[in-house]
């Protein structure tokens, strides 16, 4: 009867939490378990240590980094990007011209939207205001941004083995940077190249006449933005004018045979390369972007069916991509992740995305080498107890001193590192929120902050995983697998990416969502030098059998 009552209580709690569309991430609102259960509690032995990933696979990620960002704990990260380009309409009808297609009042511009939330809607011709998401660093500081024609084909399959998908890694920029074409963002406006800044400003396109003059509601030209008719509003993003002569020559004057399909077009025009450099005295900023939402608009004039008019041709930033990351490690960080203490665990655990580091966690201590059963002694004792597992949490405390004021990852992800798959607690958690990156919040891993908004801890429920290890008779389910812990860009993404050098890293795969995240965090580990109130904990709540 006691077991039934306890399970009903937990079920009611689960249903209640699943129905709430609310953010729970501050100390004092622990939806994944306060310490007030009327259960017995056992603190299990845990050993945790961090290892460097080395270069990681970065082609065709859902989200990519661009920019340069200084993190005082981990070091500076610089991220370049290469992408193929696609015709929005294949075999476009461009028309004819007796002189140039692109006139002085035409433009060629690149637009890539940021991640954002709409804050306020402007009255009349006032701009809407936005809250920008996923830009790290100092948005008021500048970076040197150059956009080049890419002349190195981005393959889908390996040349040596066309049965295998091509892998590009975070340090594979050499072949691309030795094959760059013309720089395409050469405007005299340095805000579009050498002094580029990420901005939260909305872009407004006004109705114009054939000469580029704004028009009011009566069709009269005007220079007053308050009365000009708005044609289109575009959310904040990268907006850069590109070289008109290049696109007239390479695209509008291209042979029609090069425009018949996107496979052919990508062989002809191999795409764009975005290259960044830090500016002296600037902290820099780094943005996470969905480049596939970006486009190039080519405005031009031509004659079709004896009618001359202003027209446009659109190119989408879709196709194969790769992200190139340069992130030399600070001395202390590098020393920890290159020489981990696998016996006691590290004093501090360093989690870092991109080509950073992962933490490995071993539960229930070491095995007695004399019994040769490869099962930790503590685990053997716990299995013999036949406890009813009511709940289990693994808690990670943040070293606020080490982290300083650096941006903190909103979430960490715990997974089965032996098999590179999610834990059962992840799979069975169907809780959702309007912010999908906070889905599976009952499983947890979301940062908990104090009143100063600095992170205090992360907590993850692994009740079903522990129950399987302790109580399942199925040898395929009760294995005490090694766990992996990483930062995550999106909890819904459980795909894996490769490390470039498995022999050096010591592992072949890691979660792709960690590769996409440029942030890092420092957690207290399991070494004996760690204060007890900060030490990594696995707490098992149980009921003894009658």
C-alpha positions in Angstrom: 0.0 0.0 0.0 2.8 2.4 0.8 4.4 1.8 -2.6 1.1 2.5 -4.3 0.6 5.8 -2.5 4.1 7.0 -3.2 3.8 6.2 -6.9 0.4 8.0 -7.1 1.9 11.0 -5.4 4.8 11.2 -7.9 2.4 10.7 -10.8 0.2 13.6 -9.6 3.3 15.8 -9.3 4.4 14.8 -12.9 0.9 15.6 -14.3 0.8 18.9 -12.5 4.2 20.0 -13.8 3.5 18.9 -17.3 0.4 21.1 -17.5 2.2 24.3 -16.5 3.7 26.5 -19.2 6.0 28.3 -16.8 9.8 28.8 -16.5 11.2 27.3 -13.3 14.8 28.2 -13.0 15.4 30.0 -9.7 16.4 28.7 -6.4 13.3 28.0 -4.3 11.1 26.8 -7.2 12.6 23.3 -7.7 10.2 21.4 -9.8 12.5 18.4 -10.0 12.6 17.8 -6.4 13.2 19.7 -3.2 14.8 18.0 -0.3 11.5 17.5 1.6 10.6 14.1 0.5 9.5 11.8 3.3 11.8 9.1 1.9 15.1 7.6 2.9 18.1 9.1 1.1 21.4 7.6 0.0 24.3 9.6 -1.4 26.1 7.4 -3.9 29.7 7.5 -4.9 30.5 9.5 -8.0 33.7 10.0 -9.9 33.8 12.8 -12.6 36.5 14.2 -14.8 36.7 16.4 -17.9 38.4 15.7 -21.2 39.1 17.9 -24.2 37.3 17.0 -27.4 39.8 18.3 -29.9 38.5 19.2 -33.3 34.9 18.3 -33.9 32.6 17.7 -36.9 30.9 20.9 -37.9 29.3 20.4 -41.3 25.6 20.9 -41.8 24.8 22.0 -38.3 21.3 23.4 -37.7 22.8 26.5 -36.0 26.3 28.0 -36.6 28.5 30.5 -34.9 29.9 33.7 -36.4 32.1 36.2 -34.6 34.8 36.5 -32.0 34.2 36.4 -28.3 36.5 36.6 -25.3 35.7 34.3 -22.3 38.0 35.0 -19.4 37.6 31.4 -18.1 38.0 29.4 -21.2 39.7 31.7 -23.8 38.8 33.5 -27.0 36.6 31.9 -29.6 36.6 32.9 -33.2 34.1 31.4 -35.7 34.2 31.5 -39.5 31.6 29.9 -41.7 31.2 28.7 -45.3 28.0 27.9 -47.1 26.7 26.9 -50.5 24.1 29.1 -52.2 20.9 28.1 -54.0 18.7 29.7 -56.6 15.3 30.5 -55.2 14.0 29.7 -58.7 15.9 27.6 -61.1 16.2 28.6 -64.8 15.2 32.1 -63.9 14.1 34.4 -66.7 16.5 37.3 -66.3 15.6 39.2 -69.5 17.9 41.3 -71.7 19.6 44.7 -71.4 21.5 46.9 -73.8 23.9 48.2 -71.2 24.2 47.0 -67.5 21.6 45.0 -65.7 22.3 46.7 -62.3 21.7 50.4 -62.4 23.1 52.9 -59.9 19.9 52.9 -57.9 19.8 49.0 -57.7 21.5 47.1 -54.9 22.7 43.6 -54.0 22.2 42.9 -50.3 22.7 40.0 -47.9 20.2 39.5 -45.1 20.5 36.9 -42.3 18.0 37.2 -39.4 19.0 36.8 -35.8 17.1 34.8 -33.2 14.7 37.3 -31.6 11.6 38.1 -29.7 9.3 40.9 -30.7 9.0 43.3 -27.7 6.8 46.3 -29.0 5.0 47.1 -32.2 5.8 50.6 -33.4 3.0 53.2 -34.1 2.7 54.3 -37.7 6.2 54.3 -39.3 8.0 53.8 -35.9 10.3 50.8 -35.8 9.2 47.7 -33.9 11.6 46.8 -31.1 13.1 43.4 -30.5 15.0 41.4 -27.9 17.9 39.6 -29.6 18.7 36.1 -28.5 21.9 34.0 -28.9 24.5 36.8 -29.3 27.3 36.6 -26.8 29.8 39.2 -25.8 29.6 43.0 -26.2 27.2 44.0 -29.0 28.5 47.5 -28.8 31.9 46.4 -29.8 33.0 45.8 -33.4 34.5 42.9 -35.3 36.2 42.7 -38.7 33.9 40.8 -41.0 34.9 39.9 -44.5 32.6 38.0 -46.9 34.4 36.2 -49.8 33.5 34.2 -52.8 34.2 30.6 -51.9 36.0 28.7 -54.6 36.4 25.3 -52.8 33.5 22.9 -53.5 31.7 21.8 -50.3 31.2 18.1 -50.9 28.3 15.9 -49.8 30.3 12.7 -50.0 33.9 11.7 -49.6 36.0 11.7 -52.8 37.8 8.5 -51.8 34.6 6.7 -50.8 31.3 8.1 -52.4 29.3 5.8 -50.1 30.3 7.9 -47.1 29.0 11.3 -46.2 31.7 14.0 -46.1 32.8 15.2 -42.7 34.3 18.7 -42.2 35.8 19.5 -38.8 36.2 22.7 -36.8 39.9 23.1 -37.9 39.4 22.3 -41.7 39.5 25.9 -42.8 42.8 25.5 -44.7 41.5 24.2 -48.0 38.8 26.9 -48.0 40.9 29.9 -47.0 43.5 29.0 -49.7 40.8 29.1 -52.3 39.0 32.4 -51.6 37.8 34.6 -54.4 37.0 38.3 -54.3 35.9 40.0 -51.1 32.2 40.9 -51.7 31.5 43.4 -48.8 33.7 46.3 -49.8 31.4 49.2 -49.1 32.9 52.5 -47.9 30.6 52.1 -45.0 32.9 50.4 -42.6 29.9 49.2 -40.5 29.5 46.6 -43.2 33.0 45.2 -43.0 35.9 46.3 -40.8 33.7 47.8 -38.1 30.8 45.4 -38.2 28.4 45.3 -35.1 25.5 43.1 -34.3 22.4 45.3 -33.9 18.9 44.9 -32.5 17.5 47.5 -35.0 14.7 46.6 -37.3 15.2 47.2 -41.1 12.5 49.0 -43.1 12.2 48.9 -46.9 10.1 51.7 -48.3 8.2 51.9 -51.6 10.3 53.7 -54.2 10.0 55.0 -57.8 12.3 53.8 -60.6 15.1 56.0 -59.3 15.1 54.8 -55.7 13.2 57.7 -54.2 10.8 57.0 -51.4 7.1 57.4 -52.2 4.3 58.6 -49.9 0.7 57.3 -49.9 -0.2 59.6 -52.9 2.7 58.3 -55.0 4.7 61.5 -54.6 8.4 61.3 -53.8 9.5 62.2 -50.2 12.5 62.2 -48.0 10.4 62.0 -44.8 10.5 58.5 -43.3 7.4 59.3 -41.3 5.2 59.5 -44.4 7.0 57.2 -46.8 5.0 54.0 -47.5 6.6 50.9 -45.8 6.9 48.0 -48.3 8.5 45.6 -45.9 9.7 45.3 -42.3 12.6 43.0 -41.6 13.6 41.8 -38.1 17.1 42.5 -36.9 19.8 40.6 -38.6 23.0 40.9 -40.7 22.3 43.3 -43.5 25.2 44.0 -45.8 25.5 45.4 -49.3 27.5 43.2 -51.6 29.6 44.0 -54.7 27.2 44.8 -57.6 29.7 44.3 -60.4 30.5 40.8 -59.1 26.9 39.6 -59.0 26.1 41.1 -62.4 29.0 39.3 -64.0 28.7 36.0 -62.1 25.0 35.6 -61.8 23.0 37.8 -64.2 25.4 37.3 -67.1 25.9 33.6 -66.3 25.2 31.1 -69.0 21.7 29.7 -68.7 23.2 26.2 -68.6 24.7 27.1 -65.2 21.3 28.1 -63.8 19.2 25.1 -64.8 19.4 23.3 -61.4 20.9 23.9 -58.0 23.2 21.0 -58.3 24.7 22.6 -61.4 24.6 26.1 -60.0 26.6 25.0 -56.8 29.3 23.5 -59.0 29.4 26.9 -60.9 29.1 29.3 -57.9 30.5 27.5 -54.9 29.1 29.9 -52.2 30.2 32.4 -49.6 33.0 32.3 -47.0 32.4 34.5 -43.8 35.7 35.3 -42.1 36.1 37.3 -38.9 38.9 38.9 -37.0 39.0 40.7 -33.7 39.5 44.4 -33.6 42.2 45.8 -31.3 40.8 47.0 -28.0 37.4 45.4 -28.7 35.8 42.6 -26.7 33.9 41.4 -29.7 30.7 39.4 -30.0 29.6 36.1 -31.4 26.2 35.2 -32.8 24.5 31.9 -33.2 22.7 32.0 -36.6 20.4 29.9 -38.7 22.1 30.7 -42.0 19.5 28.7 -44.0 17.1 31.6 -43.2 19.5 34.0 -45.0 19.4 35.2 -48.6 21.0 37.5 -51.2 18.7 39.8 -53.1 20.0 41.0 -56.5 18.1 44.0 -57.8 18.4 44.8 -61.5 16.7 46.2 -64.6 15.9 44.2 -67.7 13.5 43.9 -70.6 11.1 40.9 -70.8 8.4 40.8 -73.5 9.3 44.4 -74.6 8.7 45.7 -71.1 11.7 47.2 -69.2 11.3 47.1 -65.4 13.1 46.8 -62.1 13.3 43.1 -61.1 15.0 41.0 -58.4 16.6 37.6 -58.2 17.0 35.8 -54.9 19.7 33.4 -53.8 19.1 31.4 -50.6 22.0 30.4 -48.2 21.1 26.8 -48.3 23.1 23.7 -49.2 26.2 22.2 -47.5 27.9 24.2 -44.8 30.8 24.1 -42.4 31.7 26.1 -39.3 35.4 26.7 -38.5 36.3 27.3 -34.8 39.5 28.7 -33.5 39.5 28.6 -29.6 42.9 28.4 -27.9 42.5 27.4 -24.3 43.4 29.4 -21.2 46.2 27.7 -19.3 44.2 26.4 -16.3 41.4 25.1 -18.5 43.8 23.3 -20.8 45.7 21.7 -17.9 42.5 20.2 -16.4 41.1 18.8 -19.6 44.3 17.4 -21.0 45.3 15.6 -17.8 42.1 14.5 -16.0 42.2 12.7 -12.6 40.3 9.6 -13.4 40.8 8.0 -10.0 39.3 10.6 -7.6 37.8 12.9 -10.3 38.7 16.5 -10.9 38.2 19.3 -8.3 36.6 21.4 -11.1 34.7 20.1 -14.1 35.0 22.2 -17.3 32.2 21.9 -19.8 32.7 23.8 -23.0 30.9 23.7 -26.3 32.3 23.8 -29.9 35.7 22.2 -29.9 35.8 22.3 -26.1 35.4 19.6 -23.4 33.1 17.0 -22.1 32.7 15.6 -18.5 32.5 11.8 -17.9 30.8 10.5 -14.9 31.2 7.0 -13.3 28.7 5.9 -10.7 29.1 3.8 -7.6 32.9 3.9 -7.3 35.5 1.3 -8.2 35.3 -2.5 -8.5 37.3 -4.8 -6.2 40.0 -6.1 -8.6 40.1 -9.4 -6.8 36.5 -10.5 -7.7 36.8 -10.0 -11.5 33.1 -9.4 -12.0 33.6 -5.8 -13.2 30.8 -4.5 -10.9 31.5 -1.8 -8.3 31.2 -3.1 -4.7 28.9 -0.3 -3.8 26.5 -1.3 -6.6 26.5 -4.9 -5.5 25.4 -3.9 -2.0 22.7 -1.6 -3.3 21.3 -4.3 -5.6 21.1 -6.7 -2.7 19.0 -4.1 -0.8 16.1 -4.4 -3.3 15.1 -0.8 -2.6 12.1 0.8 -4.2 13.6 3.8 -6.0 11.3 6.8 -5.5 13.5 9.4 -7.1 17.2 10.1 -8.0 18.9 13.4 -8.8 22.4 14.3 -9.8 23.3 17.9 -8.8 26.1 20.0 -10.1 27.1 23.2 -8.3 28.6 26.1 -10.3 31.9 27.6 -9.3 30.8 31.3 -9.4 34.3 32.5 -8.8 35.8 30.7 -11.7 32.9 31.7 -14.0 33.0 35.4 -13.1 30.7 37.4 -15.3 31.0 35.3 -18.3 27.8 34.2 -20.1 26.5 30.9 -18.7 24.9 28.1 -20.7 21.2 27.8 -19.9 21.2 24.1 -20.0 23.4 21.0 -19.7 22.7 17.5 -21.0 23.4 14.2 -19.4 23.6 11.1 -21.7 24.8 7.5 -21.9 28.4 8.0 -23.1 29.0 4.3 -23.5 26.4 4.0 -26.2 26.0 7.7 -27.2 22.3 7.7 -26.6 19.9 9.6 -24.3 19.0 8.2 -20.9 15.6 6.7 -20.3 14.6 9.6 -18.1 15.2 11.9 -21.1 13.2 9.7 -23.5 10.2 9.2 -21.2 9.9 12.9 -20.3 7.3 14.5 -22.5 7.0 17.8 -20.7 6.9 20.8 -23.0 7.0 24.6 -22.8 6.4 27.4 -25.2 10.1 27.9 -25.3 11.0 24.5 -26.8 14.6 24.7 -25.6 13.1 24.2 -22.1 11.2 21.0 -23.0 11.8 18.0 -20.9 12.1 20.2 -17.8 11.1 17.4 -15.5 14.3 15.7 -16.5 16.0 19.0 -15.8 19.5 20.3 -16.5 18.2 23.9 -16.7 20.3 26.5 -14.8 19.1 27.7 -11.4 20.0 31.2 -10.6 20.2 33.3 -7.4 18.9 36.8 -6.9 22.0 38.3 -8.6 21.0 36.2 -11.7 24.3 34.3 -11.6 24.1 30.5 -11.9 24.1 28.4 -8.7 23.5 24.8 -9.9 22.1 22.4 -12.4 20.0 19.4 -11.3 19.0 16.4 -13.4 16.5 13.7 -12.6 17.8 10.2 -13.4 15.3 8.1 -11.4 14.5 5.6 -14.1 18.1 5.2 -15.0 19.1 4.4 -11.4 16.1 2.0 -11.0 17.2 0.1 -14.0 20.8 -0.3 -12.8 19.7 -1.4 -9.3 16.6 -3.5 -9.9 16.4 -4.7 -13.5 17.1 -8.3 -14.2 17.7 -7.6 -17.9 21.4 -7.6 -18.5 20.9 -5.2 -21.5 19.2 -2.6 -19.2 21.1 -2.8 -15.9 24.6 -2.0 -17.2 26.4 0.7 -15.2 27.3 2.8 -18.3 29.6 5.7 -18.2 27.7 9.0 -18.4 28.6 12.1 -20.4 27.8 15.7 -19.5 27.9 18.6 -22.0 26.5 22.0 -22.5 23.6 22.0 -25.0 22.3 24.4 -27.6 19.0 22.6 -27.9 17.7 19.9 -25.6 15.6 18.5 -28.4 18.6 17.6 -30.6 20.2 14.3 -29.6 22.1 13.7 -32.8 25.8 12.9 -32.5 28.9 14.4 -34.2 32.4 13.0 -34.6 35.6 14.0 -33.0 38.4 14.3 -35.5 41.0 12.4 -33.6 39.5 9.6 -31.6 42.8 8.4 -30.4 43.7 11.7 -28.8 40.2 12.6 -27.5 39.6 9.0 -26.2 36.1 9.0 -27.6 34.5 9.0 -31.1 31.2 10.7 -30.7 29.6 13.5 -28.7 26.3 15.3 -28.8 25.9 17.6 -31.8 24.0 20.2 -29.6 27.2 20.7 -27.6 29.2 21.3 -30.8 26.7 24.1 -31.6 27.0 25.9 -28.3 30.0 28.3 -27.8 29.5 28.7 -24.0 31.0 26.9 -21.1 30.6 26.5 -17.4 32.8 25.4 -14.4 31.3 22.9 -11.9 32.5 21.6 -8.7 33.7 18.0 -9.1 34.2 14.9 -6.9 37.8 15.3 -5.7 38.3 15.1 -1.9 39.4 18.7 -1.8 35.9 19.9 -2.9 33.8 21.2 0.0 31.0 18.8 0.9 28.3 21.4 0.3 29.5 22.0 -3.3 30.5 18.5 -4.3 28.8 16.7 -7.2 26.1 14.6 -5.7 24.0 11.6 -6.7 21.0 11.5 -4.3 18.9 8.4 -4.3 15.5 8.5 -2.6 14.2 5.1 -1.7 11.8 3.0 0.3 12.9 -0.2 2.0 10.9 -3.3 1.1 8.6 -4.6 3.8 
